[in-house]
């Protein structure tokens, strides 16, 4: 084997070793970032009536945050925040869940939330 082949072999071996070390570290970093992002979403969700609506409909907020796409969650949160029927929402959410589900037509997210509930 000549010296050029030996140098190339060691360079490739070094690059493979670097890849084997850096790839798991990058994956773990991405997992941590995603976890922090989901925690931020959970905190923002807890401040909105949407979290109470999820509970009212029997949808677990943790499962909702884990299974739904972040874009959809943010869209639901924006709709909830911009809602004009907040007093009606508070009134319904303050009652027992035995209230007829048809009373929720005022909610801007009710169609999506019913679809999520049916999917489970």
N, C-alpha and C positions, 0 to 999 in steps of 0.2 A: 504494500500500500504506500502510495506517495504521500508527501506531507500535506498537499492540498486536500486530498480525500479525508485525511485524518482531521484536519481543521474543520472541514465542512461537517463531518460526523459529530464532532464535539459541539459545534454550534447548533446543530439540529437537536442533539440530546439536551443541551442547555435550554433551548427554546421549548422543548417538550416538558422539561422539568418546571420551567417558568409557567407554562400553561397549566400544568397539573396543580400548581400552588395558587395561582391567581384566579383561576376559574371558580373554585369553590368559595374563595373570599368574595369575589364579585357577586356570586349568587346569594351568599349570606347577607351582603350589604343591601342587595335589592330586596330581599325578604324583610329586613329590618325597616327599610324605607317604606315598603308597602304596609307593614304593620303600623308604623307611625301615621301614615296617611289614613288608614282605616280608623285608627284611634281618634284622629282629628275629625273625621266624618261622624264618628259616634258622638263626640262631644258637641258638634254642631247640631246633630240630629236631636240630641237630648234637650236642646234649648227650644225646639220647635214643637208645635202641636202635632206634627207628623209622628213623633215617637209615641204620643198618647193614642193617636189614631191606629197605629200599627198594633198596639196592645189591645185596643178596643176590638179590632178585627181578628185578634188571635194570631197575629204574625209576630214571631220572635224577632226582635230588633237585631240581635247578633246574627241570626241566620240571614235576615234581610241584608245586612251590611256585607255579609260574606258571599252571598250568592248573586246579588244584583250588581250590575255594572255601575261603576262610580259615576259615569255620565248620567245614567238614569236616576241614581240617588240624588245627585245634585239638581237635576231637573225637578224631581219631586220636592226637594227642599226649597227651591226657588218659587215654585208654585205655592207651596204652603206659606212661605214668608210674604208673598204678594197677595194673599187671599183677602177678599173683602168680607168674607163671612166668618170672621174670627169669633165674634160673640155667639153666633149660632153653633159653631164648632165647640166652643167651651161649654155651652149648654148641653149639647149631645154627649160630649165626652165626660161630662160631670155626672151623667146618669148611668144607670146599670147597663151593661152590654145587652140586656134583654130587649132593649129598644129595637124596634124594627130597623133592619139594615137599609130599607128604602129611604129612611130619613137622612141618609148621607149624600143625597144628590147634590147638595151644596158644595161638597168637597171637590176641588179641582183634580185631585189625584185618585178619586174613588174607582174609576175604571181600571187604572193600572194596579191599584192595590187589590181590587177584587180578582184580577187576573193572577196576581201573585198568590193570593189566598187559594184560588182554585188549583193552581199548579202544585200546591203542597198537599 
